[in-house]
Structures are given as structure tokens and as C-alpha cells.
Amino acid sequence: MKGSTLLLSLLKDYDVEHVFGLPGETSIPYYPELAGLHVITRDERNAVYMADAYARASFKPGVVEGPSVGSPYMLPGVIEAYKSSSPVIVITTDTDLYGEKMNMLTSLDQTALFRPYTKDSITVIRADDLSHAVRRAFRLATAGRPGPVHLRIPSHVLEEEGSITLPPQREFSRYPAQRPVADQDAIRLAVSALLDSVNPVLVCGQGALYSRAWDEVAELAELLGTPVGTTITGKGCISEYHPLSIGVVGGRGGTSFSNSFLEEADLVFLVGSNADSANTDRWRYPSRSKTVIQLDVSEAEVGNNYNAISLIGDVKATLREIIKELRSREVRKREIRVNRKEFDSRIEEVAGVRGDRVNPVRFIKELERRVEDQVIVADPGVGAIYTSALFRTRKAGRHFIFNYGLGGLGYSIPASIGAQLGSGRQVLAMSGDGSFGFSAGELETISRLKSDVVVFLFNNSSYGWIRAEMRVQGRDVRGTDFSSLDYVKIAEGFGLRAYRISTDEEIGDVVDQAMRTTPSLVEVVVEPEDRFFPPVAHWARSLPGDVKHVY
């Protein structure tokens, strides 16, 4: 069969239901074949964000395609997927490979472009090689530490005849594809450390979500009587109404309440966390003086930033072994209950503060009361920081997607499309006016697909995060402000229902209406972060007076 038909057949063998991308000259040969799977987007980077969020929400690899001319624009999304360990198959078509040496239009060295930020960059020379290349791509994307894999396919490969030379490995159409278990001696050493500790704390990262280990996390915590925190990207590893949950910790979403548990701990068990600077507030929570156990499927991350007892393996499978080992010994359960009353009282006080614009704390608490089984996708800024710190999720599981692998703006609007297709649930995209400028075109995609998506756009007329960072550093605030735009009219022009919330009293009714009339956009008028400071650990330490104690 033709290479284009062969490629489609192979993708279907791996249970691919959606391919995100947009047209280009080098890709024309396979568009008739992809018609039933294709989700047409407005920007190559946004197409990758869609595939990334689809992968996180569906536990299947996300597939994205782009033409040769669009390949450089895909790179920011690929880097986010790489830093976030998201399994994405990145297909780029190309001119004849020698065309680069002849200055052929759109030709460039795609391999050099993608190789540093993928698990592999595979160039297909012949149609007969497609089955091997696709087989390798799905296996690498889903096994071990998940991540993106690049397939480079020249147009002539799609036109020539080829056949399947190797059958598909269908077990790699989901992840984790396999579940390696950490070394048994290392497990016994970790269990002994847990039993010897006086005040241990579990901190769960996104690796625990990828492994779908939330049942094991709760069982281990209950067995030991141990408080459980999560990183911002690990939010959902445990219900935040569980009596042992302390919420999000670290520098993004951590609060004085949650981080205090890490300050007082004598042992911290990092479960599926790479212990990066944001998740630990530059390795302050936990400090490097603590005893640390670190479990991760990636050998590159275990013990990388802490002198840790190292467990290299799948989180779910290894936690099952740890629980089995604990049950074979005498476990003295600690009688600990997390007391949130004082912290919750402070949050209620902040939510009651009145101003000329919407109080973001009150908005998040009003939203929390209305969310049932939705997925929340949030950009860095107002949407992510208040949601991670103050929104308490009732259920464990994948209910939140934050792009804090790299942390660039413009993620949530395109990602909401992928998350909705991947989960089949309503998605709430928490964007900002800064992020909106990066991805506004995908409102047309949301409208065309009639996606069950609500975009909450926090309008503070600025790059508010940068304003706050300038103020904390004692610098003049400059170069951050936008002109006034009518986001309601813009959204309506793209075909969405649109609403505006300007006062606290409007929150409940407008949110209810927007969630009933998707696709929709809600502009939420708020102060920039330097005027209404959110819960960011290093900002709190730098602010004068009582402000630092609010969160």
C-alpha cells in the first residue's frame, strides 16, 4: 500500500483516535488518509499543546503532525512535553532530504531541531521502514520515563509503495506500558527508614498521576499515618478532603500551612517527583538536611537534587511492594490528623476582602463549590497559582493539568481541546490576558469543534506575574501593561458565548450560566499580582508587614 495509507493503518493499530495538526504542502499526500482522525488547529505550537494535554487526560500517547515549514513552530510545545514527561508522537513531513543542501523552500535540518528535546528523532527513508519507525516511537514514548518522540517523514515516503515489516506492539498504545519495580534491597532500606522516622511526610509529583497510583498513595499514607502533600503538577494524587492531605507544597501553590509540614518533617518521601526548583521552592521544601527517599521511573532524576535513598521504578508497582513489605513488619501507625481550621479561616478572611475588581480567592472558592467531574487546565499566573493552592479537589485522579514542566504562557486554551477529547469531560481553561495573546486563534477551533470547554480569562491588563516579581525584587514596575481590550466581543466574534465578571456578586450566576452554555468564555476582571499577592512562597518571604502571613 502507499506510505500514507500504511501510516494511517499503523496509527489505528495503536488505537489512535485523534491527530492534531494543520495543513502544509509537504503533508498533502496523507491528508485524505487522516481525514477521519484529523483535528485541524490554527497554530503548530498549539497543536502540540493539544496532543500533550490529550496524553495527560487519556493515558494514551498524543499524536500531532505538522509540515516542514511548521516544524520550528512546534518546538515550544515539544519542549513542554519533554520537560513534563508527556508521551507525544510528533510527526513532521519533509521535502526530499537532500533539498536542504539545495536551498529548497521549507527545507531544514529537522533532526537537529528535535533531537535535544525528544527521546528519539527517527527519520524514515523508505515506506517499508514505517512500521519499524512507528513501533519504535510508541514504545519509546510510553516505556520508562514517558516523553515525546519525533518521526520525520519525507513526502516521497508517503507516495511510494510499502508494506508492514514488523507487527505493532499494541501494549505500547497506553502508558505506563510496563511497570518496572525498584530493587528489593532498596525497598527494604526505604521501609526501614520510614519505620524509624518520627515525622515523615509524603510528597507526590506528576509521576504518581502518570502511574495512576492514587489508591496506593492513600493506602500507604493511612498505613503509616503520614501527611501527604503534592507538587503543583501532582495535584490530584490524593483527595484534598482526605484527613491526611496537606495540599500543594513547594514554591508554586505551596502555602505557609502546607510547607510547614516539610519544615517539621524528619523524613520526606518524594513519590514520582523530579524535585525541581518550582516544586521545592529551590530545594527549601524539603531542605537538603532532611532524610529523603525518592521514587521515580527515571534514573536521571532519582538522587539528582537530594542525597536520597533511591528507588528506580514505576510508582504504582513499587508502592505496592513497599506496602507489602510494611505489612510484613510491625507498623506503629501515627495518630495524625491534619488540622486545617486556622488556615481555612485565614483563607475565608482573604476571600471576604472587597475591592474594585473581582477577588480571585473568592472566585476560586465559588468555582470549587460548582465543580464535580470537570478537568481544570491552567496557565501560569492567576489561574494556576490560586487553583493549585486554594482549590480543594474532592476526588483523586487526573483532574488538573498544569504546564509547569517549562511553564510558558498560552497553554491552557489549546490544551483544553486536547484534554476534553482525551477525557470526554467538561474542561475549564484558566487563562490570563497575557496567555490569551499567544493562543486566541484556537477559540475558533473550540467553536468549530463545539468543545465542552469554558475559558476563564483573568484580565489584569498586564503580565501580572512579572509585575509582582519586579516589585518583590525592589525594581521599578515597567514594560508589563496592555491596552484595554473587549474580550467578550473578541470571543463572540469567534462564535463562543461570552460573559464578563466585574464584581464578586456576579461570580456565582455567571459561572453557572457559562458552564451550561459551552463553548463559552468568561472574562474575570482582577487586580495584577503585585496589588493582590497570590500564594507564592518566595514572594511571601519578601513582602513587608502581615502580608506574608496571609497564605
C-alpha positions in Angstrom: 0.0 0.0 0.0 1.0 3.6 -0.3 3.1 5.0 2.6 0.2 7.4 3.5 -2.2 4.5 3.8 0.3 2.4 5.6 0.9 5.2 8.2 -2.8 5.6 8.9 -3.1 1.8 9.3 -0.3 1.8 11.8 -1.7 4.6 13.8 -5.1 2.8 14.0 -3.2 -0.3 15.2 -2.1 1.8 18.2 -5.7 2.9 18.9 -5.1 6.5 17.8 -8.4 8.4 17.6 -7.2 12.0 17.1 -4.2 13.5 15.2 -3.8 17.3 15.9 -2.2 19.5 13.3 -2.7 21.8 10.3 -2.2 21.6 6.6 1.1 22.2 4.7 2.5 21.4 1.3 4.7 18.5 2.4 1.8 16.9 4.2 -0.7 16.9 1.4 -0.1 13.2 0.4 -1.6 11.9 3.7 -4.5 14.3 4.3 -7.1 12.2 2.5 -6.0 9.3 4.7 -6.1 11.3 8.0 -9.4 12.9 7.4 -11.3 10.8 9.9 -8.8 11.5 12.7 -7.6 15.0 12.0 -8.2 17.8 14.4 -7.4 20.9 12.4 -5.7 23.6 14.5 -4.7 27.2 13.9 -1.0 27.1 15.1 1.6 24.4 15.2 2.7 25.0 18.8 -0.9 24.9 19.9 -1.4 21.6 18.1 1.4 20.1 20.2 -0.2 21.5 23.4 -3.4 19.8 22.4 -1.6 16.5 21.9 0.2 17.0 25.2 -2.9 17.6 27.2 -4.7 14.7 25.4 -1.9 12.4 26.5 -2.2 13.5 30.1 -6.0 13.2 30.2 -6.4 9.9 28.3 -3.4 7.9 29.4 -2.7 7.3 25.7 0.1 8.9 23.6 -1.0 12.2 22.0 -0.3 12.4 18.2 0.5 15.7 16.4 1.5 16.3 12.9 3.0 19.3 11.0 4.5 20.2 7.7 8.2 21.0 7.2 7.6 24.8 7.2 5.7 24.5 10.5 8.2 22.2 12.3 10.2 25.1 14.1 6.9 26.4 15.5 6.2 23.1 17.1 9.3 23.1 19.2 8.0 25.1 22.2 5.2 22.6 22.6 7.6 19.7 22.2 9.9 21.1 24.9 7.0 21.4 27.3 6.1 17.8 26.6 9.7 16.7 27.1 10.1 18.6 30.4 6.8 17.3 31.6 7.5 13.7 30.5 4.4 13.7 28.3 4.2 10.9 25.7 3.6 12.7 22.4 4.3 11.3 18.9 5.5 14.3 16.8 5.1 13.6 13.1 6.7 16.1 10.7 6.7 15.7 6.9 9.6 17.0 4.9 11.0 17.8 1.5 13.4 15.4 -0.1 16.2 15.1 2.4 18.9 16.4 0.1 16.7 19.5 -0.5 18.2 21.3 2.4 21.6 21.4 0.6 19.9 22.9 -2.5 18.1 25.7 -0.6 14.7 24.1 -1.3 11.9 26.2 0.2 10.8 25.0 3.7 13.7 22.5 4.0 15.7 22.5 7.2 17.5 20.1 9.5 14.5 18.8 11.5 16.6 16.1 13.2 18.9 18.7 14.7 15.9 20.7 15.8 14.1 18.0 17.6 16.8 15.6 18.8 17.7 17.5 22.1 14.1 17.6 23.2 12.7 14.2 22.4 13.5 10.6 23.4 14.5 10.0 19.8 14.2 11.6 16.4 13.6 9.0 13.7 14.0 9.7 10.0 12.0 7.4 7.7 13.9 6.8 4.5 11.5 4.2 2.8 7.9 3.3 3.1 9.0 -0.2 4.2 10.6 1.4 7.3 7.3 3.0 8.5 6.2 0.0 10.6 9.5 -0.2 12.4 9.6 3.6 13.0 6.1 3.8 14.3 6.6 0.7 16.5 9.8 2.3 18.0 8.1 5.6 18.5 5.2 4.3 20.6 7.5 2.0 22.6 9.9 4.8 23.5 7.1 7.3 24.2 5.3 5.1 26.7 8.0 3.0 28.3 10.3 4.1 31.2 10.1 7.8 31.7 7.4 8.9 29.1 8.2 11.6 26.6 7.9 12.8 23.1 9.3 11.0 20.1 9.8 12.6 16.7 9.0 10.9 13.3 10.5 12.7 10.3 8.8 11.6 7.0 9.8 13.0 3.6 6.9 13.4 1.2 8.1 10.8 -1.2 7.8 8.1 1.5 4.1 8.8 1.7 3.7 8.4 -2.0 5.7 5.2 -2.6 4.6 1.6 -2.0 5.5 -0.2 1.2 4.4 -3.0 3.5 4.4 -3.9 7.2 7.7 -5.4 8.0 7.1 -5.7 11.8 3.8 -6.1 13.6 2.7 -3.4 16.1 3.4 -3.8 19.8 -0.1 -2.9 20.9 0.7 -2.9 24.6 2.5 0.4 24.0 -0.7 2.2 22.9 -1.2 3.0 26.6 1.0 4.1 29.4 2.6 3.1 31.7 3.3 0.4 29.1 5.2 -1.7 31.6 5.7 -1.3 35.3 9.3 -2.0 36.4 9.7 -2.4 40.2 12.6 -0.9 42.2 15.3 -3.1 43.7 14.1 -5.2 46.6 17.1 -4.3 48.8 16.4 -0.6 48.2 12.7 -1.1 49.0 13.7 -2.7 52.3 16.1 0.1 53.1 13.4 2.7 52.4 10.8 0.9 54.5 13.3 0.7 57.5 13.8 4.5 57.1 10.0 5.1 57.1 9.5 3.0 60.2 12.4 4.6 62.0 11.3 8.2 61.3 9.3 10.2 63.8 7.6 12.7 61.5 7.6 11.5 57.8 5.7 13.3 55.0 4.9 12.0 51.5 5.1 14.4 48.6 3.6 13.1 45.3 4.6 14.5 41.9 3.1 14.1 38.5 4.8 10.7 38.1 2.3 9.3 40.6 -0.5 10.6 38.4 1.1 9.2 35.2 1.3 5.8 37.1 -2.3 6.1 38.3 -1.1 5.4 41.8 -3.6 7.4 43.8 -5.0 4.3 45.5 -1.6 3.2 46.6 -0.7 6.7 47.8 -3.8 6.8 50.1 -3.2 3.2 51.3 0.4 3.9 52.2 -0.5 7.2 54.0 -3.2 5.5 56.0 -1.0 2.6 56.9 1.7 4.9 58.3 -0.5 7.8 59.5 1.6 10.1 57.3 0.6 13.6 55.9 0.5 13.8 52.1 1.4 16.8 50.0 1.6 17.1 46.3 3.6 19.2 43.9 1.6 21.6 41.6 1.8 19.1 38.7 1.0 16.2 41.1 -2.3 17.8 42.3 -4.9 15.0 42.4 -2.7 12.3 43.7 -4.9 12.2 46.8 -8.3 13.8 47.6 -7.6 17.1 49.3 -10.5 16.3 51.7 -8.7 13.2 52.9 -7.8 13.8 56.6 -4.1 13.3 55.8 -3.9 15.7 52.9 -2.0 19.0 53.3 -2.5 20.2 49.7 0.2 21.5 47.3 3.7 22.2 48.7 6.7 24.0 47.4 7.2 27.2 45.5 4.2 27.1 43.1 1.0 26.5 45.0 2.6 25.8 48.4 1.4 27.8 51.4 2.8 28.5 54.8 0.4 25.8 56.1 1.4 23.1 53.7 5.2 23.9 53.7 5.3 23.9 57.5 4.8 20.1 57.4 8.0 19.8 55.4 9.9 22.1 57.7 8.9 19.9 60.7 9.5 16.6 59.0 12.5 14.4 59.7 11.9 12.3 56.5 10.3 13.2 53.2 9.3 10.6 50.7 9.3 12.1 47.2 6.9 9.9 45.1 7.1 10.4 41.4 8.6 13.9 41.7 11.7 15.1 39.9 12.4 17.6 42.8 12.8 20.6 40.5 13.2 24.2 41.7 9.5 25.1 41.4 8.2 22.0 43.2 10.7 22.5 46.1 11.0 26.3 46.2 14.6 26.0 45.1 15.2 22.9 47.4 13.9 24.6 50.5 10.9 22.3 50.9 12.3 19.8 51.8 15.7 21.2 52.7 18.7 19.1 51.8 19.4 18.4 55.5 16.4 16.1 55.7 16.4 12.4 55.1 14.9 11.9 51.7 13.5 8.8 49.9 12.9 9.4 46.2 10.9 7.0 43.9 10.8 7.7 40.2 10.8 5.7 37.0 13.6 7.9 35.6 17.2 7.1 36.6 18.2 10.6 35.6 16.0 12.1 38.4 16.4 9.8 41.4 19.0 11.3 43.7 19.7 14.2 41.3 19.0 17.0 43.7 19.0 15.2 47.0 21.2 12.7 48.7 18.3 10.3 48.7 17.5 6.6 49.3 16.9 5.9 45.6 14.1 3.8 44.2 14.1 3.5 40.4 10.8 2.1 39.2 7.1 2.6 38.4 5.4 4.4 41.2 2.3 2.2 41.4 4.1 -1.1 41.2 6.8 -0.1 43.6 4.4 1.4 46.2 2.6 -2.0 46.1 5.9 -3.7 47.1 6.5 -1.1 49.8 3.1 -1.6 51.2 3.6 -5.4 51.2 7.0 -5.0 52.9 5.4 -2.7 55.6 2.6 -5.2 56.3 5.2 -7.9 56.8 6.7 -5.9 59.7 5.3 -4.3 62.8 3.9 -0.9 61.9 3.1 1.6 64.6 0.6 3.8 62.9 0.9 7.5 63.9 -2.3 9.1 65.1 -2.1 12.2 63.0 -4.9 14.4 61.7 -4.2 17.4 59.6 -5.8 20.4 61.3 -6.8 23.0 58.6 -9.1 25.1 60.7 -6.8 28.1 61.3 -5.6 28.1 57.6 -9.1 27.8 56.3 -10.2 30.6 58.5 -7.4 32.8 57.1 -8.5 32.0 53.5 -12.1 32.9 54.3 -10.9 36.3 55.6 -8.9 36.9 52.3 -11.9 35.7 50.2 -14.0 38.4 52.0 -11.7 41.3 51.1 -13.6 43.7 48.9 -12.1 45.9 46.2 -12.9 47.5 42.8 -12.3 44.2 41.0 -13.0 40.5 41.5 -11.4 38.9 44.4 -9.5 35.8 42.9 -9.7 33.9 46.2 -13.4 34.2 46.3 -13.7 33.3 42.7 -11.7 30.1 43.2 -13.8 29.1 46.2 -17.0 29.8 44.4 -15.7 27.7 41.5 -14.7 24.9 43.8 -18.3 24.6 45.1 -19.6 24.0 41.5 -17.0 21.6 40.1 -17.9 17.9 40.0 -16.0 15.9 37.5 -14.5 18.6 35.3 -10.9 18.8 34.3 -9.1 22.1 35.0 -6.3 23.2 32.7 -4.4 26.3 33.9 -1.8 28.7 32.6 1.0 30.1 34.8 -0.3 33.2 36.6 -3.6 33.9 38.4 -5.3 30.7 37.1 -2.7 28.2 38.1 -1.5 29.7 41.4 -4.8 30.2 43.1 -6.2 27.0 41.7 -3.3 24.9 42.9 -3.1 26.4 46.3 -6.7 27.0 47.3 -9.0 24.8 45.2 -9.5 21.6 47.2 -10.3 18.6 44.9 -12.7 16.1 46.3 -11.5 13.2 44.2 -8.2 11.6 43.5 -7.2 11.3 39.8 -6.3 13.4 36.8 -8.5 16.5 37.3 -5.8 19.1 36.9 -3.3 19.9 34.1 -0.6 22.5 34.7 2.3 23.1 32.2 4.9 23.6 34.9 7.5 21.4 33.1 8.6 24.5 31.3 5.9 27.0 32.3 5.4 29.1 29.2 2.3 31.2 28.6 -0.5 30.3 26.2 -1.0 26.7 27.1 -4.5 26.4 28.6 -6.7 27.4 25.7 -5.3 24.9 23.2 -4.7 22.3 25.9 -8.3 22.4 26.9 -9.2 21.0 23.5 -6.9 18.0 23.9 -8.0 17.5 27.5 -11.6 17.5 26.5 -11.1 15.0 23.7 -8.9 12.8 25.9 -11.2 12.8 28.9 -14.7 13.1 27.5 -15.4 15.6 30.4 -16.1 19.3 30.5 -12.9 21.3 30.7 -12.3 24.6 32.5 -9.4 26.5 31.0 -7.9 29.1 33.4 -6.2 31.5 31.1 -4.8 35.1 31.6 -4.8 38.1 29.3 -1.1 37.6 28.8 -1.6 33.9 27.7 -4.6 34.9 25.6 -2.4 36.8 23.2 -0.5 33.6 22.4 -3.4 31.3 21.7 -6.6 33.4 20.8 -6.8 31.8 17.4 -7.7 28.4 18.9 -11.0 29.9 20.1 -12.1 29.3 16.5 -11.1 25.6 17.0 -13.1 25.4 20.2 -16.1 26.9 18.4 -15.8 24.7 15.3 -15.5 21.5 17.4 -18.3 22.7 19.7 -15.9 21.7 22.6 -17.4 21.3 26.0 -15.0 24.0 27.3 -15.3 27.1 29.4 -12.4 29.6 29.2 -12.0 31.7 32.3 -9.8 34.6 31.2 -8.3 36.6 34.1 -7.9 40.2 32.9 -5.5 42.3 34.9 -4.3 44.3 31.8 -0.7 43.2 32.3 1.9 40.5 32.6 0.9 40.4 36.2 3.4 37.7 37.4 6.3 39.8 36.1 4.9 42.9 37.7 4.9 41.1 41.1 8.4 39.7 40.6 9.7 43.2 39.8 8.1 44.6 43.0 9.5 41.8 45.1 13.0 42.4 43.8 12.6 46.1 44.6 12.6 47.2 40.9 10.5 49.7 39.1 7.4 48.1 37.5 7.6 48.8 33.8 7.1 47.2 30.4 4.3 44.9 31.6 1.0 46.7 30.8 -1.5 46.2 28.0 -4.1 48.4 26.4 -7.8 47.8 27.2 -9.5 45.1 25.1 -13.1 43.9 25.0 -12.5 40.1 25.4 -16.3 39.5 25.4 -16.6 40.9 21.9 -13.5 39.0 20.7 -14.9 35.7 22.0 -18.3 36.3 20.4 -16.5 37.0 17.1 -15.1 33.5 17.3 -18.5 32.1 17.9 -18.4 31.5 21.7 -20.9 32.5 24.3 -19.2 35.2 26.3 -19.6 36.8 29.7 -17.9 39.2 32.0 -17.5 39.2 35.8 -16.6 42.6 37.2 -17.7 42.2 40.8 -17.7 39.5 43.4 -21.5 39.4 43.5 -21.6 38.3 39.8 -19.4 35.2 40.2 -21.9 32.5 41.1 -24.6 33.3 38.5 -22.2 33.9 35.6 -20.2 30.7 36.3 -23.3 28.6 36.4 -24.5 30.1 33.1 -21.2 29.7 31.4 -20.9 26.0 32.4 -24.4 25.3 31.0 -23.7 27.1 27.6 -20.4 25.7 26.3 -18.3 26.5 24.5 -18.0 29.8 26.4 -15.6 32.4 27.6 -15.8 34.3 30.9 -13.7 37.4 31.4 -12.8 37.9 35.0 -11.6 41.3 35.9 -8.9 41.1 38.6 -6.0 43.1 40.0 -2.5 42.3 38.9 -0.4 40.1 41.2 1.6 43.0 42.6 -1.6 44.5 44.0 -3.3 41.4 45.2 -0.5 39.0 46.0 -1.1 35.3 45.4 0.4 32.4 47.5 3.9 32.2 46.1 6.4 31.1 48.8 9.4 33.3 47.9 7.2 36.4 47.5 5.6 35.8 50.9 9.1 35.9 52.5 9.9 39.2 50.8 6.8 41.2 51.4 6.6 43.7 54.3 4.3 43.5 57.3 1.5 41.0 57.8 1.0 40.3 54.1 3.5 37.4 54.2 1.4 35.5 56.7 -1.9 35.6 54.7 -1.3 32.2 53.0 
